[in-house]
Amino acid sequence: MKTTLVMGAALTLSISMASGVVMAHGGASGIVKERMELMKEMKSSMKTMSAMFSGKAEYDASAVKEAAQVIEHYSGDAMTKLFPEGSAHGPSEAKPEIWQEWDRFQSLADQLKRYTSALEKAADNGMASSGSAASTMMGSGAMMGHSTMMGTGTMGNMMGDQGPSEEHLAEMPADMVFQMVTDTCSACHTRYRVEE
């Protein structure tokens, strides 16, 4: 039940990102347009995965891998290089806090890259909600502090905790790693993106 609610929230976030990106593209040019296009590609991949993890589409490990690769490709340095100082103009939705808190922003971009790389590897593990013994065992780790808000995610990184290794994450059920990806996106958007 909790997984369904979380995945529903992720789908809602993806849809709201889509509507914001479409509206914002009008008049965008240069680096602002380039990063809006990057976000559009990432949003499309999130939407694909959200549908599978929320049960609206059949789970397909190959599709999860492909979508995770897209996000991984556009995160980390590939993302931050599209946010040079002084590029909050025009139809940009970037808040000035990005440049005031550059290390934190960079950390979230790097975290997104790490989580999507792990998600690509975890795709074959299936979902915790499938009830397999491996999923249940891995799921207990998430309940004991490996979830993104307290362990490996934004709060963990703010306190200097890098969380579990990519190898550990890759052994988890795919839906749990996907939740870490969505939490990272949400943390970044909440802090660094202008609300519509």
C-alpha positions as CSV (number, residue, x, y, z in Angstrom):
1,M,0.0,0.0,0.0
2,K,2.8,2.4,1.0
3,T,4.7,1.6,-2.2
4,T,1.6,2.3,-4.3
5,L,1.1,5.7,-2.6
6,V,4.8,6.6,-3.0
7,M,4.8,5.6,-6.7
8,G,1.6,7.5,-7.2
9,A,3.3,10.6,-5.8
10,A,6.2,10.0,-8.1
11,L,3.9,9.8,-11.1
12,T,2.2,13.0,-10.0
13,L,5.6,14.7,-9.7
14,S,6.5,13.5,-13.2
15,I,3.3,14.8,-14.7
16,S,3.7,18.2,-13.0
17,M,7.2,18.4,-14.3
18,A,5.9,17.7,-17.8
19,S,3.4,20.5,-17.7
20,G,5.9,22.9,-16.3
21,V,8.5,22.1,-18.9
22,V,6.1,22.4,-21.8
23,M,5.0,25.8,-20.6
24,A,8.5,27.0,-19.8
25,H,10.0,26.2,-23.2
26,G,8.4,29.2,-24.8
27,G,11.1,31.8,-25.4
28,A,13.9,29.8,-23.9
29,S,17.2,29.9,-25.7
30,G,20.9,29.0,-25.2
31,I,21.9,27.2,-22.1
32,V,18.4,27.6,-20.5
33,K,16.8,25.9,-23.4
34,E,19.5,23.2,-23.4
35,R,18.9,22.4,-19.7
36,M,15.1,22.4,-20.2
37,E,15.5,19.9,-22.9
38,L,17.7,17.8,-20.6
39,M,14.9,17.9,-17.9
40,K,12.3,17.0,-20.5
41,E,14.3,13.8,-21.4
42,M,14.7,12.9,-17.8
43,K,11.0,13.6,-17.1
44,S,10.1,11.2,-19.9
45,S,12.2,8.5,-18.4
46,M,10.8,9.1,-14.9
47,K,7.3,8.9,-16.4
48,T,8.1,5.5,-18.0
49,M,9.4,4.1,-14.8
50,S,6.7,5.6,-12.6
51,A,4.0,3.8,-14.6
52,M,5.7,0.5,-14.1
53,F,6.5,1.0,-10.4
54,S,2.9,2.2,-9.7
55,G,1.4,-0.8,-11.4
56,K,-0.1,1.2,-14.3
57,A,2.2,-0.6,-16.7
58,E,3.7,-4.1,-16.7
59,Y,7.2,-4.2,-15.1
60,D,9.9,-4.5,-17.7
61,A,13.5,-4.7,-16.4
62,S,14.9,-3.7,-19.8
63,A,12.8,-0.6,-20.0
64,V,13.8,0.3,-16.4
65,K,17.5,-0.1,-17.4
66,E,17.0,2.1,-20.5
67,A,15.2,4.8,-18.6
68,A,17.8,4.8,-15.8
69,Q,20.6,5.1,-18.3
70,V,19.0,8.2,-19.7
71,I,18.8,9.9,-16.3
72,E,22.3,8.7,-15.4
73,H,23.6,10.2,-18.6
74,Y,22.1,13.6,-17.9
75,S,22.9,13.8,-14.2
76,G,26.1,14.6,-12.3
77,D,28.5,16.9,-14.2
78,A,26.3,16.7,-17.3
79,M,23.6,18.4,-15.4
80,T,25.6,21.0,-13.4
81,K,27.5,22.2,-16.4
82,L,24.2,23.5,-17.8
83,F,23.8,25.8,-14.8
84,P,26.6,28.4,-15.2
85,E,26.3,31.3,-12.8
86,G,24.1,34.0,-14.2
87,S,21.8,31.7,-16.1
88,A,18.6,32.2,-14.1
89,H,17.2,34.6,-16.7
90,G,14.3,34.3,-19.2
91,P,11.9,31.5,-18.7
92,S,14.3,29.6,-16.5
93,E,12.8,28.0,-13.4
94,A,16.2,27.9,-11.6
95,K,16.3,29.6,-8.3
96,P,19.3,31.7,-7.3
97,E,19.8,29.3,-4.4
98,I,21.5,26.9,-6.9
99,W,24.5,29.2,-7.0
100,Q,24.4,30.2,-3.4
101,E,24.4,26.5,-2.4
102,W,26.5,25.1,-5.3
103,D,28.1,22.3,-3.3
104,R,24.7,21.0,-2.2
105,F,23.3,21.3,-5.7
106,Q,26.3,19.4,-7.1
107,S,25.9,16.8,-4.4
108,L,22.3,16.2,-5.4
109,A,23.3,15.9,-9.1
110,D,26.0,13.4,-8.2
111,Q,23.7,11.5,-6.0
112,L,21.1,11.2,-8.8
113,K,23.8,9.8,-11.1
114,R,24.8,7.2,-8.4
115,Y,21.2,6.2,-7.7
116,T,20.3,5.8,-11.4
117,S,23.5,3.8,-12.1
118,A,22.4,1.5,-9.2
119,L,18.8,1.4,-10.5
120,E,20.1,0.2,-13.8
121,K,21.8,-2.7,-12.1
122,A,18.9,-3.4,-9.7
123,A,16.3,-3.6,-12.5
124,D,16.7,-7.3,-12.8
125,N,16.0,-7.7,-9.0
126,G,12.3,-6.9,-9.6
127,M,10.1,-5.1,-7.0
128,A,9.9,-5.6,-3.3
129,S,6.1,-5.7,-3.7
130,S,6.5,-8.9,-5.6
131,G,7.0,-10.7,-2.2
132,S,10.1,-12.6,-3.0
133,A,12.4,-13.6,-0.1
134,A,15.2,-11.5,-1.5
135,S,13.0,-8.5,-1.8
136,T,11.7,-8.9,1.7
137,M,15.2,-9.1,3.2
138,M,16.3,-6.1,1.2
139,G,13.2,-4.2,2.1
140,S,14.0,-4.5,5.8
141,G,17.2,-2.6,5.3
142,A,15.3,0.4,3.8
143,M,13.1,0.4,6.8
144,M,16.1,0.6,9.1
145,G,17.5,3.9,7.9
146,H,18.6,3.3,4.3
147,S,15.7,5.3,3.0
148,T,16.6,8.5,1.2
149,M,15.4,11.1,3.7
150,M,17.3,9.7,6.7
151,G,20.1,7.5,5.3
152,T,21.3,7.8,1.8
153,G,19.3,10.7,0.5
154,T,19.3,14.4,1.0
155,M,19.4,14.4,4.8
156,G,22.2,11.9,4.8
157,N,24.3,13.9,2.3
158,M,23.7,17.2,4.3
159,M,25.2,15.4,7.3
160,G,28.2,14.1,5.3
161,D,26.8,10.5,5.1
162,Q,27.2,9.1,1.6
163,G,25.0,6.1,2.5
164,P,25.3,2.6,1.1
165,S,27.6,1.9,-1.7
166,E,26.4,1.6,-5.3
167,E,27.0,-2.1,-5.1
168,H,24.7,-2.4,-2.1
169,L,22.1,-0.3,-3.8
170,A,22.3,-2.5,-6.9
171,E,21.3,-5.5,-4.7
172,M,18.1,-3.9,-3.5
173,P,14.7,-4.3,-5.2
174,A,14.4,-1.9,-8.1
175,D,11.4,0.0,-6.7
176,M,13.3,0.9,-3.5
177,V,16.2,2.3,-5.6
178,F,13.7,4.1,-7.8
179,Q,12.2,5.7,-4.6
180,M,15.7,7.1,-3.9
181,V,15.8,8.5,-7.4
182,T,12.4,10.2,-7.0
183,D,13.3,11.5,-3.5
184,T,16.5,13.1,-5.0
185,C,14.6,14.7,-7.8
186,S,12.0,16.0,-5.4
187,A,14.6,17.4,-3.0
188,C,16.3,19.2,-5.8
189,H,13.1,20.6,-7.3
190,T,11.7,21.7,-4.0
191,R,14.8,23.7,-3.1
192,Y,16.1,24.8,-6.5
193,R,13.1,25.1,-8.9
194,V,10.6,28.0,-9.0
195,E,7.1,26.7,-8.4
196,E,4.6,27.4,-11.1
